Amino acid sequence: MNFIFENGKVTSVTEFGTLSISPNSEQGYRPFELFISSLVGCSTPILANILVKRKVSFEHISISVYAVRNPEIANRIEQICMVAEVESNTKMSDELAEKMADLVIKNCGMMQSVVQSIDISYQIYFTVPKG
């Protein structure tokens, strides 16, 4: 990847399009947003694949992410909690959901890249589809 800094933002041309990055949300995506998005973008398809392999049909997966940052050390990310809500008619035990969460962390390259420096937790909850 190649990047250019000008006019207060960093840009990169990717296969999908131009990516603008800036601490100013009016000029581009903030680095924190991209960091969290990379974790979600890597881990959620892995969760979906695990569900498919286990023959668990699902309607929808939504992810909420909570992060703890340390303002005294460059606003470093110290903890990330990811919560996946899977809408499915299949009932899953808490134990199986925990095993799936462990598999997601183990097989997500983005998470494995930072798991030694950031406390990452991943939780999966199953809910009945709405409507």
N, CA, C and O of each residue as an XYZ file, in Angstrom:
524
protein
N       0.844     -1.184      0.000
C       0.000      0.000      0.000
C       0.884      1.240      0.000
O       1.970      1.252      0.580
N       0.402      2.265     -0.653
C       1.096      3.547     -0.686
C       0.176      4.628     -0.134
O      -1.038      4.588     -0.331
N       0.772      5.593      0.559
C       0.009      6.665      1.191
C       0.629      8.012      0.868
O       1.835      8.116      0.648
N      -0.204      9.040      0.841
C       0.252     10.415      0.620
C      -0.364     11.284      1.703
O      -1.558     11.183      1.986
N       0.462     12.147      2.316
C      -0.041     13.117      3.285
C      -0.021     14.491      2.647
O       1.021     14.973      2.203
N      -1.192     15.115      2.610
C      -1.294     16.507      2.170
C      -2.619     17.070      2.654
O      -3.598     16.343      2.826
N      -2.631     18.370      2.869
C      -3.830     19.082      3.315
C      -4.421     18.503      4.600
O      -5.641     18.464      4.759
N      -3.570     18.057      5.507
C      -4.026     17.600      6.814
C      -4.613     16.208      6.850
O      -5.214     15.821      7.853
N      -4.456     15.437      5.774
C      -4.984     14.074      5.795
C      -4.075     13.147      5.006
O      -3.279     13.582      4.174
N      -4.215     11.879      5.286
C      -3.483     10.834      4.587
C      -4.459     10.170      3.624
O      -5.595      9.878      3.997
N      -4.030      9.932      2.396
C      -4.889      9.225      1.443
C      -4.138      8.036      0.861
O      -2.909      8.019      0.788
N      -4.912      7.056      0.455
C      -4.379      5.881     -0.215
C      -5.410      5.423     -1.231
O      -6.609      5.421     -0.956
N      -4.944      5.042     -2.385
C      -5.840      4.489     -3.395
C      -5.779      2.969     -3.264
O      -4.717      2.361     -3.395
N      -6.944      2.369     -3.001
C      -7.037      0.924     -2.831
C      -7.855      0.338     -3.977
O      -8.376      1.073     -4.817
N      -7.964     -0.979     -4.006
C      -8.782     -1.631     -5.031
C     -10.228     -1.169     -4.955
O     -10.908     -1.092     -5.979
N     -10.706     -0.861     -3.757
C     -12.097     -0.462     -3.565
C     -12.321      1.011     -3.864
O     -13.409      1.397     -4.292
N     -11.318      1.829     -3.647
C     -11.453      3.267     -3.870
C     -10.439      4.031     -3.035
O      -9.504      3.453     -2.481
N     -10.640      5.339     -2.957
C      -9.721      6.191     -2.208
C     -10.084      6.176     -0.729
O     -11.246      6.343     -0.359
N      -9.088      5.975      0.098
C      -9.249      5.960      1.547
C      -8.633      7.232      2.103
O      -7.454      7.507      1.880
N      -9.433      8.008      2.828
C      -8.950      9.236      3.469
C      -8.903      9.021      4.969
O      -9.871      8.551      5.567
N      -7.767      9.368      5.580
C      -7.545      9.159      7.009
C      -7.119     10.478      7.628
O      -6.218     11.152      7.130
N      -7.790     10.841      8.737
C      -7.454     12.099      9.401
C      -7.964     12.071     10.832
O      -8.990     11.450     11.109
N      -7.262     12.735     11.749
C      -7.815     12.878     13.093
C      -9.048     13.782     13.089
O      -9.809     13.795     14.057
N      -9.248     14.530     12.013
C     -10.417     15.396     11.845
C     -11.476     14.606     11.078
O     -11.291     14.308      9.898
N     -12.579     14.267     11.737
C     -13.599     13.420     11.121
C     -14.266     14.060      9.906
O     -14.960     13.377      9.154
N     -14.066     15.350      9.708
C     -14.623     16.003      8.526
C     -13.742     15.786      7.293
O     -14.168     16.054      6.170
N     -12.514     15.300      7.502
C     -11.599     15.093      6.379
C     -11.354     13.624      6.051
O     -10.795     13.306      5.001
N     -11.763     12.742      6.931
C     -11.539     11.326      6.658
C     -11.869     10.472      7.863
O     -12.304     10.964      8.904
N     -11.653      9.186      7.692
C     -11.863      8.262      8.801
C     -10.774      8.483      9.841
O      -9.607      8.683      9.506
N     -11.176      8.443     11.107
C     -10.190      8.572     12.172
C      -9.420      7.253     12.304
O      -9.993      6.185     12.086
N      -8.135      7.312     12.657
C      -7.345      6.084     12.801
C      -7.988      5.069     13.758
O      -7.948      3.867     13.495
N      -8.575      5.537     14.855
C      -9.238      4.635     15.802
C     -10.384      3.888     15.122
O     -10.549      2.686     15.326
N     -11.174      4.596     14.316
C     -12.293      3.962     13.606
C     -11.789      2.876     12.657
O     -12.385      1.803     12.560
N     -10.706      3.156     11.969
C     -10.153      2.176     11.037
C      -9.576      0.973     11.774
O      -9.701     -0.163     11.315
N      -8.951      1.223     12.904
C      -8.375      0.137     13.692
C      -9.471     -0.823     14.149
O      -9.374     -2.034     13.947
N     -10.514     -0.269     14.766
C     -11.625     -1.099     15.239
C     -12.315     -1.773     14.063
O     -12.673     -2.949     14.142
N     -12.504     -1.037     12.974
C     -13.145     -1.604     11.784
C     -12.357     -2.780     11.226
O     -12.949     -3.746     10.744
N     -11.032     -2.713     11.283
C     -10.229     -3.830     10.776
C     -10.441     -5.078     11.632
O     -10.468     -6.190     11.104
N     -10.588     -4.906     12.932
C     -10.855     -6.054     13.805
C     -12.228     -6.650     13.519
O     -12.376     -7.869     13.433
N     -13.227     -5.790     13.374
C     -14.588     -6.258     13.082
C     -14.642     -6.876     11.686
O     -15.262     -7.921     11.488
N     -13.993     -6.228     10.724
C     -14.004     -6.717      9.349
C     -13.304     -8.050      9.177
O     -13.638     -8.811      8.269
N     -12.353     -8.342     10.022
C     -11.642     -9.618      9.989
C     -12.411    -10.692     10.768
O     -12.562    -11.816     10.290
N     -12.893    -10.350     11.954
C     -13.481    -11.354     12.846
C     -14.903    -11.767     12.479
O     -15.267    -12.928     12.670
N     -15.708    -10.856     11.959
C     -17.112    -11.186     11.698
C     -17.276    -12.225     10.587
O     -18.075    -13.146     10.756
N     -16.564    -12.128      9.462
C     -16.670    -13.212      8.478
C     -16.188    -14.558      9.027
O     -16.689    -15.608      8.623
N     -15.228    -14.530      9.938
C     -14.779    -15.777     10.568
C     -15.903    -16.365     11.403
O     -16.155    -17.569     11.340
N     -16.583    -15.530     12.186
C     -17.734    -16.006     12.960
C     -18.796    -16.576     12.027
O     -19.340    -17.648     12.295
N     -19.096    -15.879     10.943
C     -20.100    -16.365      9.990
C     -19.698    -17.729      9.428
O     -20.543    -18.614      9.297
N     -18.419    -17.907      9.096
C     -17.944    -19.197      8.579
C     -18.071    -20.302      9.617
O     -18.430    -21.431      9.281
N     -17.780    -19.990     10.867
C     -17.929    -20.979     11.942
C     -19.387    -21.402     12.057
O     -19.685    -22.588     12.193
N     -20.293    -20.433     12.002
C     -21.726    -20.745     12.088
C     -22.161    -21.628     10.921
O     -22.906    -22.588     11.117
N     -21.706    -21.314      9.715
C     -22.059    -22.109      8.531
C     -21.524    -23.529      8.673
O     -22.239    -24.488      8.380
N     -20.278    -23.679      9.117
C     -19.688    -25.011      9.276
C     -20.425    -25.832     10.323
O     -20.493    -27.058     10.224
N     -20.972    -25.159     11.321
C     -21.731    -25.860     12.366
C     -23.211    -25.989     12.002
O     -24.030    -26.434     12.807
N     -23.533    -25.589     10.771
C     -24.902    -25.660     10.250
C     -25.891    -24.868     11.104
O     -27.025    -25.292     11.329
N     -25.436    -23.717     11.567
C     -26.287    -22.810     12.336
C     -26.759    -21.720     11.381
O     -25.971    -20.880     10.945
N     -28.050    -21.740     11.061
C     -28.567    -20.686     10.182
C     -28.734    -19.412     11.008
O     -29.064    -19.456     12.193
N     -28.497    -18.286     10.355
C     -28.635    -17.014     11.062
C     -29.163    -15.976     10.093
O     -28.924    -16.039      8.887
N     -29.884    -15.024     10.649
C     -30.473    -13.946      9.861
C     -29.515    -12.767      9.746
O     -29.414    -12.118      8.705
N     -28.823    -12.514     10.835
C     -28.122    -11.239     10.959
C     -27.082    -11.357     12.071
O     -27.309    -12.041     13.069
N     -25.959    -10.699     11.899
C     -24.963    -10.582     12.967
C     -24.692     -9.098     13.157
O     -24.345     -8.397     12.205
N     -24.848     -8.622     14.379
C     -24.482     -7.229     14.664
C     -23.375     -7.233     15.713
O     -23.361     -8.063     16.623
N     -22.458     -6.297     15.568
C     -21.292     -6.232     16.449
C     -21.268     -4.883     17.154
O     -21.405     -3.840     16.516
N     -21.094     -4.907     18.458
C     -20.863     -3.689     19.241
C     -19.451     -3.782     19.804
O     -19.010     -4.847     20.236
N     -18.755     -2.663     19.794
C     -17.375     -2.655     20.278
C     -17.217     -1.566     21.327
O     -17.639     -0.426     21.136
N     -16.605     -1.941     22.428
C     -16.316     -1.005     23.510
C     -14.804     -1.013     23.716
O     -14.186     -2.076     23.762
N     -14.222      0.153     23.837
C     -12.765      0.235     23.990
C     -12.406      1.108     25.178
O     -13.098      2.076     25.495
N     -11.309      0.747     25.825
C     -10.745      1.548     26.911
C      -9.409      2.073     26.406
O      -8.556      1.316     25.942
N      -9.250      3.392     26.509
C      -8.011      4.027     26.055
C      -7.331      4.699     27.236
O      -7.984      5.082     28.207
N      -6.021      4.837     27.145
C      -5.240      5.449     28.211
C      -4.770      6.829     27.747
O      -3.818      6.933     26.974
N      -5.440      7.897     28.221
C      -5.071      9.241     27.769
C      -3.680      9.675     28.239
O      -3.100     10.607     27.682
N      -3.145      9.005     29.259
C      -1.824      9.372     29.767
C      -0.685      8.788     28.931
O       0.458      9.232     29.035
N      -1.001      7.791     28.104
C       0.025      7.181     27.250
C      -0.473      7.230     25.803
O      -0.872      6.214     25.234
N      -0.440      8.425     25.226
C      -0.771      8.651     23.810
C      -2.157      8.145     23.424
O      -2.397      7.804     22.266
N      -3.075      8.097     24.402
C      -4.441      7.618     24.164
C      -4.445      6.180     23.624
O      -5.304      5.791     22.833
N      -3.463      5.418     24.077
C      -3.286      4.029     23.653
C      -4.535      3.200     23.957
O      -5.174      3.386     24.993
N      -4.874      2.298     23.061
C      -5.977      1.361     23.286
C      -5.448      0.256     24.190
O      -4.467     -0.408     23.856
N      -6.096      0.059     25.333
C      -5.637     -0.959     26.272
C      -6.580     -2.146     26.361
O      -6.167     -3.252     26.711
N      -7.849     -1.915     26.042
C      -8.817     -3.001     26.153
C      -9.895     -2.827     25.095
O     -10.362     -1.717     24.840
N     -10.281     -3.942     24.484
C     -11.365     -3.939     23.507
C     -12.295     -5.087     23.848
O     -11.858     -6.224     24.026
N     -13.571     -4.784     23.937
C     -14.595     -5.804     24.157
C     -15.517     -5.791     22.939
O     -16.156     -4.783     22.637
N     -15.572     -6.915     22.256
C     -16.444     -7.048     21.096
C     -17.598     -7.967     21.471
O     -17.394     -9.048     22.022
N     -18.808     -7.523     21.166
C     -20.005     -8.301     21.468
C     -20.740     -8.559     20.159
O     -21.182     -7.627     19.488
N     -20.865     -9.835     19.806
C     -21.568    -10.228     18.585
C     -22.952    -10.737     18.964
O     -23.089    -11.641     19.789
N     -23.965    -10.154     18.361
C     -25.336    -10.624     18.553
C     -25.749    -11.336     17.271
O     -25.826    -10.727     16.204
N     -26.012    -12.629     17.392
C     -26.379    -13.450     16.244
C     -27.876    -13.724     16.314
O     -28.358    -14.333     17.269
N     -28.606    -13.272     15.301
C     -30.037    -13.562     15.227
C     -30.199    -14.922     14.563
O     -29.883    -15.096     13.386
N     -30.698    -15.884     15.339
C     -30.811    -17.251     14.845
C     -31.940    -17.964     15.574
O     -32.207    -17.694     16.744
N     -32.597    -18.877     14.870
C     -33.607    -19.719     15.504
C     -32.978    -20.928     16.182
O     -33.664    -21.674     16.880
N     -31.695    -21.126     15.984
C     -30.973    -22.232     16.599
C     -30.537    -21.828     18.000
O     -29.928    -20.776     18.196
N     -30.856    -22.674     18.968
C     -30.438    -22.386     20.341
C     -29.016    -22.890     20.540
O     -28.661    -23.988     20.111
N     -28.210    -22.063     21.198
C     -26.816    -22.409     21.471
C     -26.540    -22.262     22.957
O     -27.026    -21.333     23.603
N     -25.765    -23.177     23.487
C     -25.383    -23.075     24.894
C     -24.336    -21.980     25.055
O     -23.636    -21.621     24.108
N     -24.246    -21.463     26.263
C     -23.224    -20.458     26.562
C     -21.826    -21.038     26.350
O     -20.916    -20.340     25.902
N     -21.667    -22.318     26.677
C     -20.371    -22.977     26.523
C     -19.957    -23.040     25.048
O     -18.798    -22.789     24.717
N     -20.893    -23.372     24.173
C     -20.575    -23.434     22.746
C     -20.306    -22.039     22.185
O     -19.423    -21.867     21.344
N     -21.060    -21.049     22.645
C     -20.823    -19.666     22.206
C     -19.421    -19.220     22.615
O     -18.738    -18.533     21.855
N     -18.995    -19.609     23.808
C     -17.650    -19.251     24.276
C     -16.570    -19.944     23.440
O     -15.542    -19.341     23.134
N     -16.797    -21.198     23.073
C     -15.839    -21.912     22.223
C     -15.735    -21.249     20.853
O     -14.645    -21.126     20.296
N     -16.881    -20.824     20.315
C     -16.868    -20.132     19.024
C     -16.116    -18.813     19.128
O     -15.361    -18.453     18.224
N     -16.321    -18.091     20.226
C     -15.623    -16.815     20.431
C     -14.110    -17.037     20.481
O     -13.346    -16.259     19.910
N     -13.683    -18.094     21.161
C     -12.253    -18.416     21.218
C     -11.699    -18.724     19.827
O     -10.580    -18.331     19.497
N     -12.493    -19.434     19.009
C     -12.067    -19.738     17.641
C     -11.940    -18.477     16.795
O     -11.027    -18.359     15.978
N     -12.855    -17.541     16.995
C     -12.786    -16.280     16.250
C     -11.477    -15.570     16.567
O     -10.755    -15.158     15.659
N     -11.170    -15.426     17.850
C      -9.931    -14.737     18.243
C      -8.708    -15.481     17.708
O      -7.769    -14.863     17.208
N      -8.725    -16.796     17.814
C      -7.587    -17.614     17.382
C      -7.336    -17.503     15.878
O      -6.185    -17.551     15.442
N      -8.396    -17.355     15.082
C      -8.268    -17.390     13.626
C      -8.313    -16.031     12.944
O      -8.221    -15.959     11.719
N      -8.452    -14.959     13.704
C      -8.482    -13.612     13.125
C      -7.069    -13.030     13.146
O      -6.523    -12.748     14.212
N      -6.490    -12.856     11.977
C      -5.131    -12.336     11.875
C      -4.968    -10.955     12.479
O      -3.935    -10.657     13.077
N      -5.978    -10.108     12.330
C      -5.895     -8.758     12.891
C      -5.845     -8.823     14.415
O      -5.061     -8.112     15.044
N      -6.681     -9.676     15.010
C      -6.671     -9.813     16.470
C      -5.364    -10.423     16.946
O      -4.789     -9.975     17.938
N      -4.895    -11.442     16.243
C      -3.650    -12.092     16.639
C      -2.467    -11.131     16.562
O      -1.481    -11.298     17.281
N      -2.563    -10.137     15.702
C      -1.483     -9.156     15.573
C      -1.363     -8.242     16.784
O      -0.289     -7.700     17.047
N      -2.456     -8.065     17.526
C      -2.440     -7.118     18.647
C      -2.780     -7.744     19.998
O      -2.744     -7.058     21.019
N      -3.109     -9.025     20.017
C      -3.583     -9.657     21.250
C      -2.534     -9.640     22.368
O      -2.892     -9.733     23.542
N      -1.260     -9.524     22.027
C      -0.219     -9.464     23.055
C      -0.120     -8.091     23.713
O       0.454     -7.965     24.795
N      -0.670     -7.064     23.076
C      -0.556     -5.712     23.635
C      -1.897     -5.086     24.012
O      -1.929     -4.064     24.698
N      -2.993     -5.683     23.575
C      -4.327     -5.168     23.906
C      -5.144     -6.316     24.479
O      -5.166     -7.410     23.916
N      -5.811     -6.069     25.590
C      -6.697     -7.062     26.197
C      -7.972     -7.122     25.355
O      -8.767     -6.182     25.359
N      -8.164     -8.223     24.636
C      -9.317     -8.364     23.748
C     -10.256     -9.426     24.292
O      -9.836    -10.538     24.609
N     -11.532     -9.072     24.398
C     -12.549    -10.065     24.736
C     -13.580    -10.089     23.616
O     -13.858     -9.069     22.985
N     -14.137    -11.264     23.382
C     -15.114    -11.452     22.310
C     -16.239    -12.297     22.883
O     -16.011    -13.405     23.368
N     -17.433    -11.775     22.825
C     -18.589    -12.478     23.370
C     -19.622    -12.656     22.269
O     -19.797    -11.785     21.416
N     -20.304    -13.797     22.298
C     -21.343    -14.079     21.313
C     -22.638    -14.371     22.057
O     -22.678    -15.191     22.974
N     -23.696    -13.682     21.640
C     -25.028    -13.913     22.182
C     -25.961    -14.277     21.041
O     -25.882    -13.704     19.955
N     -26.832    -15.220     21.291
C     -27.813    -15.624     20.288
C     -29.177    -15.080     20.681
O     -29.602    -15.209     21.829
N     -29.853    -14.476     19.728
C     -31.192    -13.943     19.954
C     -32.115    -14.447     18.856
O     -31.664    -14.809     17.769
N     -33.398    -14.468     19.146
C     -34.405    -14.881     18.169
C     -34.599    -13.749     17.166
O     -34.684    -12.586     17.561
N     -34.670    -14.075     15.864
C     -34.872    -13.014     14.865
C     -36.130    -12.202     15.143
O     -37.144    -12.729     15.600
N     -36.040    -10.919     14.858
C     -37.176    -10.021     15.065
C     -38.093    -10.084     13.855
O     -37.643    -10.123     12.709
N     -39.371    -10.092     14.135
C     -40.335    -10.021     13.034
C     -40.673    -11.303     12.510
O     -41.474    -11.397     11.580
